[in-house]
């Protein structure tokens, strides 16, 4: 657990990356759904880049803040973007693409933060502003990779579960549908037991290593 002063400093670094990682993940689902035939999210104004339209008071603010204060595994969620699967041109297959759009958005954001980090380290080593942006970039990389990997776990209602449902035979998809109401509870139990962090630790380390190598960054020398 961090002390309050340290928490406020950490919060100022992580707030923007967490907010945009969670909300743009959801917007990407809506964009993909519209491209594949469903305008539900667009009709409800959920394709806006304004984070306020997507904030869930608990999942976007309270849960990440508490986890950040406790110094534990960090994750959260925004208000889910509504998708009417029946409006999609090929409902089961296209729902898999809609689901995959969220983690794909997190990957793109991680790349964007890596570019900013490279810029901060190259041009602003002695500048407090660039140092702050560099620290924020590290946070952006971490939260986006965590959300990408977490959401790709093959457990409904996570995106990986929906992708899997679009790939397996109909009987398998129906089994996943029956599991979905319990998916969030399963996640919370795994988180409380410390298992969830262990599950994503290896792919997270590999993803971070790949991203830093892509931009010629040495993790040992990054802030």
N, C-alpha and C positions, 0 to 999 in steps of 0.2 A: 504494500500500500504506500502511495506517495503522500508527502505532506501537502497541505493546501496550496502553498505558494508554487511548489513544483508542479502541482496538478494544473494550476491556471496557465503556467507557461506551456505545459504539454498540450493543454486544451487549445491554446491559441495556434499551435502548430498543426494539430490534427483536425480541427473543426472543419475547415474548408475541404480538405481531401476526403474526409469521411462523408460529408454532406453530398458532395458531387459524385463520389463513387457509388453511393447508394441510389441517389435519385436518377442519375443518367443511366444506370443499369436498368431501371424500370422504364424510362423513356425509350430505350432501345427496343424493349419488348413491343411497345406501342408502335414504333416506327416499322418494325418488321411485320407486325400484324396488319397494319394498313397496306403495306406493300403486297401482302398476300391475300388481301380481300376483306379484312375486317376493320371497319372504321369506328368501332366502339370507343376506343381510347381517344381518338381524334374528336369525336362528337362531344365527349365529356371534358374536353380541354386538357387532357392528360399528356399531350405531346409537347407541352411547353417546357422550355429549359429553365423556367423559374422554379427553383427548388421548393418554394413554399407550397406549390401545388401538389407536391409528392411527399412532404414530410409526414411521417407517422410519429406523434409525440413520444411514444414509448420506444419504438424500434429505431428511429433516426436520432433521437436526442438522449433519452434516459438510459437505455441499455448501453450504447457506446460510451457515454460519459461515466457510468458506474464501472464498466469494465476497464476503462482507461484509468480511473482513479485507483482501482484495485490492482492495476498492473498486470492484468491477466490477458487471456485470449480475446482479441477485439473483433467484434462483428456487430451487425445491425441490419435493419431492413427499412424500406420505405413502404408507403401505401401501394399495394400491388396494382399495376395497371390492368384494367379489365380487358379481357380478350374473350370474344364469343367464338369458340372453336367452330361452331356450325357455319359461320360466315366465311371461313377460310376455304380456298379452292379445293384443297385436299386436306381435310381437317386433321387427321392423325399425323401425317407426314409434315404438314406445314406448321403444326403446333410445335414440332421438334425444332424447326428453324426459328420460330418465335422465341422459344425457350433459350436456344443457343445465342441469340442476339445479346442477351444480358451479359453473360461472361465475356463475349467478344468485345462489348463496350468497355468492360473493365480492363481487358488486355490493351486496347487502344489508349485508354487513359494512363495505364502504367507506362506505356511507351512515351506518352506526352510528358509525364512527370520525369522520366529518365532524361529526356532532352533538356528540360529545365534544370535538372540537377547537373548535367554536363556543362551547361552554360554557366551556372552559379560557380562551379568549381574552376572553370576556365577563366572567367572574367571578374569574379567578385570575392576572391579569397580574403581580402582585408576589409570588406564592406559588411556592416551589420545587416543591411537590407538583404544583400545577396546570401549572407549566411542564414538568415531566417528563411528565405525562399528555398535554399538548399535543404534545410531541415524539413520544410514543408514538402519538398519533392520526395525525400526519403519516406515520409509518412504516406504520401500519395502512392508511391510504388508498393509499399507494404499492404495498405488497405485494399488496393485494387487487385493485387495478386491473391490476397486472402479471400476476397469475395469471389473472384473467378474460380479458384480451386474449390472453395466450399460449395459454391452453387453447381459445380460439375459433379459432385458426389451423386451417385445413382439412387437417390432417395427422394421420392415425391414428398412434399411439393417443391423441392429444389429443382432447378432447371435441368440438372443431370437426370433426374427421375423422369421429367417430361420428354427429354431427348430419348431416353431409353424406351419410353412408352411408344414413341414413334418409330422405333427400329425393330421391336420384338413383335412376334405374332399377336393376334387379337387376345388370346387367352392370357398371355403375359401382360399385356396392357391392362386387362381387367384386374389382374392381381395387383398391379401397381396402383390402380384406382382405389382398391380396397385398403391399401396401406396408407394412402395419402392423408386421411383424417388424423392419423397418428404420427405423421412425419415430424411436425414441429415438436411434439412431446419427446419423440426419440432424440431429436437434436439437443433439446435442453438437458435430457438425462446424460447424453454423451458429453456435453459441455461440462456439466456439474461433476462428472466422474473424471474429467481431465483427458478423456479418450479422444475427443474431437480435435483438440490441438495436436495430439500425437499423430492422428490420421493424416492431417494435412502438412505436418512438419517437413516430411521428406520432399513431396512435390513443391512445397513453397521454397525450400532451399534450392532445389534444382532450377525453379523458375527465376528466382532472384539471381542466381549465378549466371544463368543464360542472359538475362536482361543487362546485368552489369558488364558482362563480357562483350555484348553487342555494341555497347557504347564506350568500350575501353576504360571502364571504371574499375577501380580496385576497392572492393567492399571494406578492406582493412583501413583504408585512408579516407573513407567517406564519413565525415562528422562523427 
